[in-house]
Amino acid sequence: MDVAQLVLLFFCAYLLSRLFVVSRLPERIVYLLVTRELKFATLIFLLISLTAGLSVLIPNAITAITVLPIITLLERQWAQHGKDHRARVTTALALAVIYGANIGGVGAITATPANGVLVAYTTLQQIDGGGLLRFDRWLRWGLPLAAVLVVIGWMVIMFTLAGKHSDEKVEPMDHWLAPKLRAQRYAMWLAAAFFISAFALSSSMGYFPQKQVLGVTVALTLALIVVLFALPVRQEAGTRPLLRPSEVASNLPLRGLLFVAGFVVLATVLVTLGAVQAIAALLSHALPADLHSFSATALIALITSFATEALSNTVVQLGMFETIQAHGAGSEGMIYPLLAATLSCTCAFMSPLATGVNGLVFGEMRGASLWRMLLAGVLMNLAAALTIAAWVHWIVN
C-alpha cells in the first residue's frame, strides 16, 4: 500500500512541476529576487536555495529544466567580460542549479527517481524499511539535511569558483519582465495543498486502514487531474484549463535531454553487460563485516558518490544494494546502509555523467568549464558524503 501511494505522489508531483513550467512561476520568483542589485555571492545562495526548495516539491530533473532558462538569461550579464571571468561565472551559476537540484532530491521521498529505486528494491527484496520510506517520516529528517547541504554547496562554490567575484554586483533585471500570471497563484496553492495532503495521508498510514488511506489518495489524485485538465479557469488569454495534454511534455530543453538520454542508454548497456554484479563483486571485500558503524556508513557514502561519477547513478546504486545485502544477509537495520547509498548516488557533483541533473544542466550551459566542475565536485562529494553518513548514523538511525 505504501508503494502504491508513493507512485501516486510521484505522479502528482510531476503534474505540478509541469504547471510550474507552464505558468512560469520559477521565473517570477527569480525575477522578484533580482529586481534589486545583488552581490554575486547572494545570487548564488539564492539560486542554490531556490533550486533545492523546488526539488523538494517536484522531481529534481524537472526543477533543473525549469530553472535553466533563468540562469542562461543571468549569464548574459557577463557576455562582455574576459573568457576566464565568464567561464568562472557560468560554471558557478550552473553548479548552483546542479547542487541545488541534487540536494533537493534528499529532502522528500518523491523528489528523485533514486528514492523510488530504493522503495522498489526494498519492496521486492522484502527488506524492512522501519517506517522510513514514508512521505512524512522522510521529510522530518530530509528537509534539515537538505538545508545543511545547501549551505555546504554554497561555501564550496564560493571557495573554488566565485570567491574573487563574491562582492561583484549583479545588475537589477528590470528589463526582463517575467509575467505575473493568474496561473502562478493557482500553482502555489495547489503545491501547498499537495504538500500538506501528502504529508497527512502518509502520516495516517499508521493509524487508519491502509486501503482507506490509499482510496483517499486515489481520489485526491483524480481531483488534481480534474482541476488541472478539465476545470476552466479565467486567465489572461481567456478561460482555459491550467494544463493542456500537449503541455505535459512540452518546452523541454533538447540538448540537455539528449545528454540524459545518452546516460540512460549507457546505464541500460552497463546493466545488460552485468555491471551491477561486477560492482558488487569488486566491493565485496571493501566493506567491513559490521555495516552499522559510522566508519562503514561513511565508506558506503564515499564509494557510492565517487563511483557514480564514472558510471550511471542507477547502476552504482543497484551494485551497492547487492553488496550491502550480501554483507547483511537479512540482518536488522539493513535499510540504513541502503539509505546512505541512495542519498549518496543522488549527491554526486563532479561530472556530467554522475546524475541526470548534472548532464542536463552541463549540456545546456555551453560556457561551463568541465575541469572547474571536477575540482569543485571533489570537495563537494567529500563534504556531502561525510555529512550524509553522519546524518544517517546519528540522526535518522
VENSUL-V73418 format. One record per residue. N is the residue number from 0. RES is the residue in three letters. PHI is phi in radians with two decimals (NA if undefined). NEAR is the number of other ideal C-beta (glycine too) atoms within 12 Angstrom. D_LAST is the distance of its C-alpha to the last C-alpha in whole Angstrom. Layout:
BEGIN
n->N res->RES phi->PHI near->NEAR d_last->D_LAST
n->N res->RES phi->PHI near->NEAR d_last->D_LAST
END
This chain:
BEGIN
n->0 res->MET phi->NA near->26 d_last->24
n->1 res->ASP phi->-1.02 near->31 d_last->20
n->2 res->VAL phi->-1.14 near->27 d_last->22
n->3 res->ALA phi->-1.05 near->23 d_last->25
n->4 res->GLN phi->-1.13 near->37 d_last->24
n->5 res->LEU phi->-1.10 near->38 d_last->22
n->6 res->VAL phi->-1.05 near->24 d_last->25
n->7 res->LEU phi->-1.12 near->34 d_last->27
n->8 res->LEU phi->-1.17 near->45 d_last->25
n->9 res->PHE phi->-1.03 near->33 d_last->25
n->10 res->PHE phi->-1.11 near->29 d_last->29
n->11 res->CYS phi->-1.09 near->37 d_last->29
n->12 res->ALA phi->-1.08 near->42 d_last->28
n->13 res->TYR phi->-1.15 near->34 d_last->30
n->14 res->LEU phi->-1.06 near->39 d_last->33
n->15 res->LEU phi->-1.13 near->44 d_last->32
n->16 res->SER phi->-1.11 near->43 d_last->32
n->17 res->ARG phi->-1.21 near->36 d_last->35
n->18 res->LEU phi->-1.14 near->41 d_last->36
n->19 res->PHE phi->-1.02 near->42 d_last->35
n->20 res->VAL phi->-1.17 near->37 d_last->37
n->21 res->VAL phi->-1.13 near->34 d_last->40
n->22 res->SER phi->-1.40 near->36 d_last->40
n->23 res->ARG phi->1.04 near->29 d_last->39
n->24 res->LEU phi->-1.12 near->39 d_last->37
n->25 res->PRO phi->-1.03 near->42 d_last->35
n->26 res->GLU phi->-1.08 near->34 d_last->38
n->27 res->ARG phi->-1.12 near->29 d_last->39
n->28 res->ILE phi->-1.10 near->29 d_last->36
n->29 res->VAL phi->-1.14 near->35 d_last->37
n->30 res->TYR phi->-1.01 near->28 d_last->41
n->31 res->LEU phi->-1.13 near->22 d_last->40
n->32 res->LEU phi->-1.38 near->27 d_last->38
n->33 res->VAL phi->-1.94 near->32 d_last->41
n->34 res->THR phi->-1.43 near->19 d_last->44
n->35 res->ARG phi->-2.20 near->17 d_last->44
n->36 res->GLU phi->-1.18 near->18 d_last->44
n->37 res->LEU phi->-2.19 near->26 d_last->41
n->38 res->LYS phi->-1.35 near->20 d_last->40
n->39 res->PHE phi->-1.06 near->34 d_last->38
n->40 res->ALA phi->-1.06 near->27 d_last->35
n->41 res->THR phi->-1.18 near->25 d_last->35
n->42 res->LEU phi->-1.06 near->41 d_last->35
n->43 res->ILE phi->-1.09 near->45 d_last->33
n->44 res->PHE phi->-1.12 near->30 d_last->30
n->45 res->LEU phi->-1.14 near->33 d_last->31
n->46 res->LEU phi->-1.14 near->45 d_last->31
n->47 res->ILE phi->-1.17 near->45 d_last->28
n->48 res->SER phi->-1.21 near->33 d_last->26
n->49 res->LEU phi->-1.09 near->40 d_last->29
n->50 res->THR phi->-1.15 near->49 d_last->28
n->51 res->ALA phi->-1.12 near->47 d_last->24
n->52 res->GLY phi->-1.09 near->32 d_last->24
n->53 res->LEU phi->-1.13 near->45 d_last->27
n->54 res->SER phi->-1.21 near->48 d_last->24
n->55 res->VAL phi->-1.23 near->45 d_last->22
n->56 res->LEU phi->-1.49 near->45 d_last->24
n->57 res->ILE phi->-2.27 near->44 d_last->26
n->58 res->PRO phi->-0.92 near->42 d_last->26
n->59 res->ASN phi->-1.14 near->49 d_last->25
n->60 res->ALA phi->-1.15 near->44 d_last->28
n->61 res->ILE phi->-1.20 near->43 d_last->30
n->62 res->THR phi->-1.05 near->46 d_last->29
n->63 res->ALA phi->-1.05 near->52 d_last->31
n->64 res->ILE phi->-1.06 near->42 d_last->34
n->65 res->THR phi->-1.20 near->46 d_last->34
n->66 res->VAL phi->-1.53 near->50 d_last->34
n->67 res->LEU phi->-0.93 near->42 d_last->36
n->68 res->PRO phi->-1.06 near->28 d_last->40
n->69 res->ILE phi->-1.23 near->42 d_last->39
n->70 res->ILE phi->-1.25 near->45 d_last->38
n->71 res->THR phi->-1.09 near->29 d_last->41
n->72 res->LEU phi->-1.19 near->26 d_last->43
n->73 res->LEU phi->-1.09 near->36 d_last->42
n->74 res->GLU phi->-1.10 near->33 d_last->42
n->75 res->ARG phi->-1.14 near->22 d_last->46
n->76 res->GLN phi->-1.10 near->29 d_last->46
n->77 res->TRP phi->-1.83 near->31 d_last->46
n->78 res->ALA phi->-1.10 near->16 d_last->49
n->79 res->GLN phi->-1.64 near->10 d_last->52
n->80 res->HIS phi->-1.43 near->18 d_last->49
n->81 res->GLY phi->-1.13 near->12 d_last->50
n->82 res->LYS phi->-1.06 near->14 d_last->48
n->83 res->ASP phi->-1.17 near->17 d_last->45
n->84 res->HIS phi->-1.06 near->24 d_last->45
n->85 res->ARG phi->-1.16 near->24 d_last->44
n->86 res->ALA phi->-1.12 near->27 d_last->42
n->87 res->ARG phi->-1.08 near->36 d_last->40
n->88 res->VAL phi->-1.13 near->39 d_last->39
n->89 res->THR phi->-1.06 near->37 d_last->39
n->90 res->THR phi->-1.14 near->39 d_last->36
n->91 res->ALA phi->-1.09 near->47 d_last->34
n->92 res->LEU phi->-1.11 near->47 d_last->35
n->93 res->ALA phi->-1.11 near->50 d_last->34
n->94 res->LEU phi->-1.19 near->49 d_last->31
n->95 res->ALA phi->-1.04 near->50 d_last->30
n->96 res->VAL phi->-1.29 near->53 d_last->30
n->97 res->ILE phi->-1.07 near->54 d_last->28
n->98 res->TYR phi->-1.09 near->59 d_last->25
n->99 res->GLY phi->-1.08 near->50 d_last->25
n->100 res->ALA phi->-1.15 near->55 d_last->25
n->101 res->ASN phi->-1.17 near->53 d_last->22
n->102 res->ILE phi->-1.12 near->52 d_last->20
n->103 res->GLY phi->-1.03 near->47 d_last->21
n->104 res->GLY phi->-1.12 near->54 d_last->19
n->105 res->VAL phi->-1.53 near->48 d_last->16
n->106 res->GLY phi->-1.31 near->43 d_last->16
n->107 res->ALA phi->-2.44 near->44 d_last->17
n->108 res->ILE phi->-1.21 near->45 d_last->17
n->109 res->THR phi->-1.58 near->45 d_last->21
n->110 res->ALA phi->-1.45 near->48 d_last->21
n->111 res->THR phi->-2.63 near->45 d_last->22
n->112 res->PRO phi->-1.03 near->33 d_last->23
n->113 res->ALA phi->-1.05 near->43 d_last->20
n->114 res->ASN phi->-1.16 near->44 d_last->17
n->115 res->GLY phi->-1.13 near->31 d_last->20
n->116 res->VAL phi->-1.10 near->36 d_last->20
n->117 res->LEU phi->-1.07 near->43 d_last->17
n->118 res->VAL phi->-1.07 near->34 d_last->17
n->119 res->ALA phi->-1.12 near->27 d_last->21
n->120 res->TYR phi->-1.15 near->32 d_last->20
n->121 res->THR phi->-1.13 near->32 d_last->17
n->122 res->THR phi->-1.22 near->21 d_last->20
n->123 res->LEU phi->-1.17 near->14 d_last->22
n->124 res->GLN phi->-1.58 near->24 d_last->21
n->125 res->GLN phi->0.96 near->12 d_last->19
n->126 res->ILE phi->-1.63 near->29 d_last->16
n->127 res->ASP phi->-1.18 near->19 d_last->14
n->128 res->GLY phi->-1.45 near->32 d_last->11
n->129 res->GLY phi->1.05 near->19 d_last->10
n->130 res->GLY phi->1.37 near->20 d_last->11
n->131 res->LEU phi->-1.22 near->35 d_last->10
n->132 res->LEU phi->-1.51 near->37 d_last->13
n->133 res->ARG phi->-2.27 near->35 d_last->15
n->134 res->PHE phi->-0.98 near->43 d_last->17
n->135 res->ASP phi->-1.23 near->33 d_last->16
n->136 res->ARG phi->-1.13 near->25 d_last->12
n->137 res->TRP phi->-1.06 near->41 d_last->12
n->138 res->LEU phi->-1.05 near->29 d_last->14
n->139 res->ARG phi->-1.08 near->23 d_last->13
n->140 res->TRP phi->-1.84 near->31 d_last->10
n->141 res->GLY phi->-1.24 near->41 d_last->13
n->142 res->LEU phi->-1.12 near->31 d_last->16
n->143 res->PRO phi->-1.08 near->20 d_last->15
n->144 res->LEU phi->-1.10 near->39 d_last->14
n->145 res->ALA phi->-1.07 near->44 d_last->17
n->146 res->ALA phi->-1.10 near->25 d_last->19
n->147 res->VAL phi->-1.11 near->27 d_last->18
n->148 res->LEU phi->-1.18 near->43 d_last->19
n->149 res->VAL phi->-1.07 near->40 d_last->22
n->150 res->VAL phi->-1.10 near->25 d_last->23
n->151 res->ILE phi->-1.10 near->35 d_last->22
n->152 res->GLY phi->-1.07 near->44 d_last->24
n->153 res->TRP phi->-1.09 near->39 d_last->27
n->154 res->MET phi->-1.13 near->27 d_last->27
n->155 res->VAL phi->-1.12 near->37 d_last->28
n->156 res->ILE phi->-1.09 near->43 d_last->30
n->157 res->MET phi->-1.17 near->33 d_last->32
n->158 res->PHE phi->-1.22 near->22 d_last->32
n->159 res->THR phi->-1.60 near->32 d_last->33
n->160 res->LEU phi->-2.21 near->40 d_last->35
n->161 res->ALA phi->-1.97 near->38 d_last->36
n->162 res->GLY phi->-0.97 near->20 d_last->37
n->163 res->LYS phi->-1.27 near->17 d_last->40
n->164 res->HIS phi->-1.87 near->32 d_last->41
n->165 res->SER phi->-1.07 near->25 d_last->38
n->166 res->ASP phi->-1.62 near->16 d_last->41
n->167 res->GLU phi->-1.12 near->25 d_last->43
n->168 res->LYS phi->-1.49 near->18 d_last->44
n->169 res->VAL phi->-1.79 near->35 d_last->43
n->170 res->GLU phi->-1.16 near->21 d_last->46
n->171 res->PRO phi->-1.04 near->18 d_last->46
n->172 res->MET phi->-1.79 near->25 d_last->46
n->173 res->ASP phi->-1.13 near->13 d_last->48
n->174 res->HIS phi->-1.29 near->13 d_last->50
n->175 res->TRP phi->-1.71 near->24 d_last->47
n->176 res->LEU phi->-1.63 near->14 d_last->48
n->177 res->ALA phi->-1.13 near->25 d_last->44
n->178 res->PRO phi->-1.18 near->18 d_last->46
n->179 res->LYS phi->-1.72 near->18 d_last->45
n->180 res->LEU phi->-1.87 near->26 d_last->44
n->181 res->ARG phi->-1.06 near->23 d_last->44
n->182 res->ALA phi->-1.06 near->33 d_last->42
n->183 res->GLN phi->-1.12 near->30 d_last->39
n->184 res->ARG phi->-1.14 near->20 d_last->39
n->185 res->TYR phi->-1.11 near->29 d_last->38
n->186 res->ALA phi->-1.08 near->38 d_last->36
n->187 res->MET phi->-1.16 near->24 d_last->34
n->188 res->TRP phi->-1.15 near->22 d_last->34
n->189 res->LEU phi->-1.18 near->37 d_last->33
n->190 res->ALA phi->-1.12 near->31 d_last->30
n->191 res->ALA phi->-1.12 near->16 d_last->29
n->192 res->ALA phi->-1.12 near->22 d_last->30
n->193 res->PHE phi->-1.10 near->40 d_last->28
n->194 res->PHE phi->-1.07 near->30 d_last->25
n->195 res->ILE phi->-1.20 near->19 d_last->25
n->196 res->SER phi->-1.18 near->29 d_last->26
n->197 res->ALA phi->-1.12 near->41 d_last->23
n->198 res->PHE phi->-1.10 near->28 d_last->21
n->199 res->ALA phi->-1.14 near->24 d_last->23
n->200 res->LEU phi->-1.16 near->37 d_last->23
n->201 res->SER phi->-1.15 near->38 d_last->20
n->202 res->SER phi->-1.11 near->22 d_last->19
n->203 res->SER phi->-1.29 near->25 d_last->22
n->204 res->MET phi->-1.01 near->32 d_last->21
n->205 res->GLY phi->-1.54 near->16 d_last->19
n->206 res->TYR phi->-2.10 near->13 d_last->22
n->207 res->PHE phi->-2.18 near->18 d_last->25
n->208 res->PRO phi->-0.96 near->13 d_last->27
n->209 res->GLN phi->-1.09 near->21 d_last->25
n->210 res->LYS phi->-1.11 near->14 d_last->29
n->211 res->GLN phi->-1.19 near->17 d_last->30
n->212 res->VAL phi->-1.12 near->30 d_last->27
n->213 res->LEU phi->-1.12 near->26 d_last->27
n->214 res->GLY phi->-1.07 near->20 d_last->31
n->215 res->VAL phi->-1.13 near->25 d_last->31
n->216 res->THR phi->-1.07 near->36 d_last->29
n->217 res->VAL phi->-1.08 near->23 d_last->31
n->218 res->ALA phi->-1.08 near->17 d_last->34
n->219 res->LEU phi->-1.21 near->27 d_last->32
n->220 res->THR phi->-1.11 near->31 d_last->32
n->221 res->LEU phi->-1.11 near->19 d_last->36
n->222 res->ALA phi->-1.10 near->22 d_last->37
n->223 res->LEU phi->-1.10 near->34 d_last->35
n->224 res->ILE phi->-1.06 near->26 d_last->37
n->225 res->VAL phi->-1.11 near->18 d_last->40
n->226 res->VAL phi->-1.08 near->27 d_last->40
n->227 res->LEU phi->-1.35 near->36 d_last->39
n->228 res->PHE phi->-1.87 near->24 d_last->42
n->229 res->ALA phi->-2.07 near->17 d_last->44
n->230 res->LEU phi->-1.44 near->19 d_last->45
n->231 res->PRO phi->-1.18 near->14 d_last->47
n->232 res->VAL phi->-2.23 near->29 d_last->46
n->233 res->ARG phi->-1.24 near->16 d_last->49
n->234 res->GLN phi->-2.32 near->24 d_last->48
n->235 res->GLU phi->-1.04 near->15 d_last->50
n->236 res->ALA phi->-1.61 near->11 d_last->52
n->237 res->GLY phi->2.02 near->10 d_last->53
n->238 res->THR phi->-1.50 near->12 d_last->51
n->239 res->ARG phi->-2.80 near->22 d_last->48
n->240 res->PRO phi->-1.17 near->26 d_last->45
n->241 res->LEU phi->-1.11 near->37 d_last->42
n->242 res->LEU phi->-2.31 near->34 d_last->41
n->243 res->ARG phi->-1.91 near->19 d_last->44
n->244 res->PRO phi->-0.93 near->15 d_last->43
n->245 res->SER phi->-1.18 near->12 d_last->44
n->246 res->GLU phi->-1.54 near->23 d_last->42
n->247 res->VAL phi->-1.15 near->24 d_last->39
n->248 res->ALA phi->-2.35 near->18 d_last->39
n->249 res->SER phi->-1.64 near->15 d_last->42
n->250 res->ASN phi->1.02 near->20 d_last->42
n->251 res->LEU phi->-1.69 near->25 d_last->39
n->252 res->PRO phi->-1.23 near->29 d_last->40
n->253 res->LEU phi->-1.12 near->16 d_last->41
n->254 res->ARG phi->-1.10 near->22 d_last->41
n->255 res->GLY phi->-1.12 near->37 d_last->37
n->256 res->LEU phi->-1.17 near->26 d_last->37
n->257 res->LEU phi->-1.13 near->20 d_last->39
n->258 res->PHE phi->-1.03 near->30 d_last->37
n->259 res->VAL phi->-1.08 near->36 d_last->34
n->260 res->ALA phi->-1.07 near->21 d_last->36
n->261 res->GLY phi->-1.09 near->21 d_last->37
n->262 res->PHE phi->-1.23 near->34 d_last->33
n->263 res->VAL phi->-1.14 near->25 d_last->33
n->264 res->VAL phi->-1.09 near->16 d_last->36
n->265 res->LEU phi->-1.04 near->26 d_last->34
n->266 res->ALA phi->-1.08 near->33 d_last->31
n->267 res->THR phi->-1.10 near->17 d_last->33
n->268 res->VAL phi->-1.12 near->16 d_last->35
n->269 res->LEU phi->-1.11 near->27 d_last->33
n->270 res->VAL phi->-1.12 near->24 d_last->31
n->271 res->THR phi->-1.08 near->13 d_last->35
n->272 res->LEU phi->-1.43 near->15 d_last->35
n->273 res->GLY phi->1.53 near->16 d_last->32
n->274 res->ALA phi->-1.13 near->27 d_last->30
n->275 res->VAL phi->-1.05 near->31 d_last->27
n->276 res->GLN phi->-1.16 near->21 d_last->28
n->277 res->ALA phi->-1.14 near->21 d_last->30
n->278 res->ILE phi->-1.10 near->35 d_last->26
n->279 res->ALA phi->-1.06 near->29 d_last->25
n->280 res->ALA phi->-1.16 near->16 d_last->27
n->281 res->LEU phi->-1.15 near->20 d_last->27
n->282 res->LEU phi->-1.57 near->31 d_last->24
n->283 res->SER phi->-1.05 near->20 d_last->24
n->284 res->HIS phi->-1.76 near->12 d_last->25
n->285 res->ALA phi->-1.48 near->23 d_last->23
n->286 res->LEU phi->-1.56 near->33 d_last->19
n->287 res->PRO phi->-1.26 near->22 d_last->19
n->288 res->ALA phi->-1.15 near->16 d_last->18
n->289 res->ASP phi->-1.62 near->16 d_last->15
n->290 res->LEU phi->-1.52 near->38 d_last->13
n->291 res->HIS phi->-1.79 near->27 d_last->9
n->292 res->SER phi->-1.44 near->22 d_last->11
n->293 res->PHE phi->-1.14 near->25 d_last->11
n->294 res->SER phi->-1.08 near->21 d_last->14
n->295 res->ALA phi->-1.19 near->29 d_last->14
n->296 res->THR phi->-1.12 near->39 d_last->11
n->297 res->ALA phi->-1.11 near->31 d_last->14
n->298 res->LEU phi->-1.12 near->32 d_last->17
n->299 res->ILE phi->-1.05 near->45 d_last->15
n->300 res->ALA phi->-1.12 near->45 d_last->15
n->301 res->LEU phi->-1.18 near->34 d_last->19
n->302 res->ILE phi->-1.07 near->36 d_last->20
n->303 res->THR phi->-1.10 near->50 d_last->19
n->304 res->SER phi->-1.07 near->45 d_last->20
n->305 res->PHE phi->-1.35 near->32 d_last->24
n->306 res->ALA phi->-1.17 near->41 d_last->25
n->307 res->THR phi->-1.11 near->46 d_last->24
n->308 res->GLU phi->-1.12 near->32 d_last->27
n->309 res->ALA phi->-1.74 near->24 d_last->30
n->310 res->LEU phi->-2.25 near->35 d_last->29
n->311 res->SER phi->-1.08 near->39 d_last->28
n->312 res->ASN phi->-1.13 near->50 d_last->24
n->313 res->THR phi->-1.16 near->40 d_last->24
n->314 res->VAL phi->-1.09 near->38 d_last->26
n->315 res->VAL phi->-1.14 near->43 d_last->23
n->316 res->GLN phi->-1.02 near->47 d_last->20
n->317 res->LEU phi->-1.17 near->38 d_last->22
n->318 res->GLY phi->-1.11 near->39 d_last->23
n->319 res->MET phi->-1.15 near->48 d_last->19
n->320 res->PHE phi->-1.03 near->39 d_last->18
n->321 res->GLU phi->-1.12 near->31 d_last->21
n->322 res->THR phi->-1.12 near->36 d_last->20
n->323 res->ILE phi->-1.13 near->45 d_last->17
n->324 res->GLN phi->-1.17 near->30 d_last->18
n->325 res->ALA phi->-1.11 near->25 d_last->21
n->326 res->HIS phi->-1.27 near->29 d_last->19
n->327 res->GLY phi->-1.41 near->29 d_last->16
n->328 res->ALA phi->0.85 near->15 d_last->19
n->329 res->GLY phi->1.44 near->15 d_last->17
n->330 res->SER phi->-1.24 near->20 d_last->15
n->331 res->GLU phi->-1.17 near->16 d_last->12
n->332 res->GLY phi->1.38 near->27 d_last->8
n->333 res->MET phi->-1.07 near->31 d_last->11
n->334 res->ILE phi->-1.10 near->37 d_last->9
n->335 res->TYR phi->-1.25 near->39 d_last->7
n->336 res->PRO phi->-1.13 near->47 d_last->10
n->337 res->LEU phi->-1.13 near->46 d_last->12
n->338 res->LEU phi->-1.16 near->49 d_last->10
n->339 res->ALA phi->-1.05 near->51 d_last->11
n->340 res->ALA phi->-1.15 near->53 d_last->14
n->341 res->THR phi->-1.13 near->49 d_last->15
n->342 res->LEU phi->-1.11 near->49 d_last->14
n->343 res->SER phi->-1.31 near->50 d_last->16
n->344 res->CYS phi->-1.31 near->51 d_last->19
n->345 res->THR phi->-1.38 near->55 d_last->20
n->346 res->CYS phi->-1.65 near->57 d_last->20
n->347 res->ALA phi->-2.04 near->51 d_last->23
n->348 res->PHE phi->-2.10 near->51 d_last->25
n->349 res->MET phi->-1.41 near->38 d_last->28
n->350 res->SER phi->-2.16 near->34 d_last->30
n->351 res->PRO phi->-1.14 near->38 d_last->32
n->352 res->LEU phi->-1.36 near->35 d_last->31
n->353 res->ALA phi->-1.19 near->47 d_last->27
n->354 res->THR phi->-2.34 near->49 d_last->26
n->355 res->GLY phi->-1.06 near->43 d_last->29
n->356 res->VAL phi->-1.08 near->53 d_last->28
n->357 res->ASN phi->-1.00 near->46 d_last->30
n->358 res->GLY phi->-1.15 near->41 d_last->32
n->359 res->LEU phi->-1.09 near->40 d_last->33
n->360 res->VAL phi->-1.26 near->49 d_last->34
n->361 res->PHE phi->-1.11 near->42 d_last->35
n->362 res->GLY phi->-1.14 near->30 d_last->38
n->363 res->GLU phi->-1.55 near->35 d_last->39
n->364 res->MET phi->-1.54 near->41 d_last->39
n->365 res->ARG phi->-1.11 near->19 d_last->42
n->366 res->GLY phi->-1.54 near->28 d_last->42
n->367 res->ALA phi->-1.22 near->37 d_last->39
n->368 res->SER phi->-1.67 near->29 d_last->39
n->369 res->LEU phi->-1.17 near->24 d_last->37
n->370 res->TRP phi->-1.21 near->17 d_last->37
n->371 res->ARG phi->-1.22 near->30 d_last->36
n->372 res->MET phi->-1.10 near->42 d_last->33
n->373 res->LEU phi->-1.14 near->29 d_last->32
n->374 res->LEU phi->-1.09 near->23 d_last->32
n->375 res->ALA phi->-1.13 near->40 d_last->30
n->376 res->GLY phi->-1.15 near->42 d_last->27
n->377 res->VAL phi->-1.04 near->24 d_last->27
n->378 res->LEU phi->-1.12 near->28 d_last->26
n->379 res->MET phi->-1.18 near->46 d_last->24
n->380 res->ASN phi->-1.06 near->41 d_last->22
n->381 res->LEU phi->-1.07 near->25 d_last->21
n->382 res->ALA phi->-1.13 near->34 d_last->20
n->383 res->ALA phi->-1.18 near->47 d_last->18
n->384 res->ALA phi->-1.09 near->40 d_last->16
n->385 res->LEU phi->-1.20 near->29 d_last->15
n->386 res->THR phi->-1.14 near->38 d_last->14
n->387 res->ILE phi->-1.08 near->47 d_last->12
n->388 res->ALA phi->-1.06 near->39 d_last->11
n->389 res->ALA phi->-1.12 near->26 d_last->10
n->390 res->TRP phi->-1.14 near->35 d_last->8
n->391 res->VAL phi->-1.12 near->38 d_last->6
n->392 res->HIS phi->-1.30 near->28 d_last->5
n->393 res->TRP phi->-1.89 near->17 d_last->6
n->394 res->ILE phi->-1.76 near->24 d_last->6
n->395 res->VAL phi->-1.32 near->32 d_last->4
n->396 res->ASN phi->-1.15 near->24 d_last->0
END
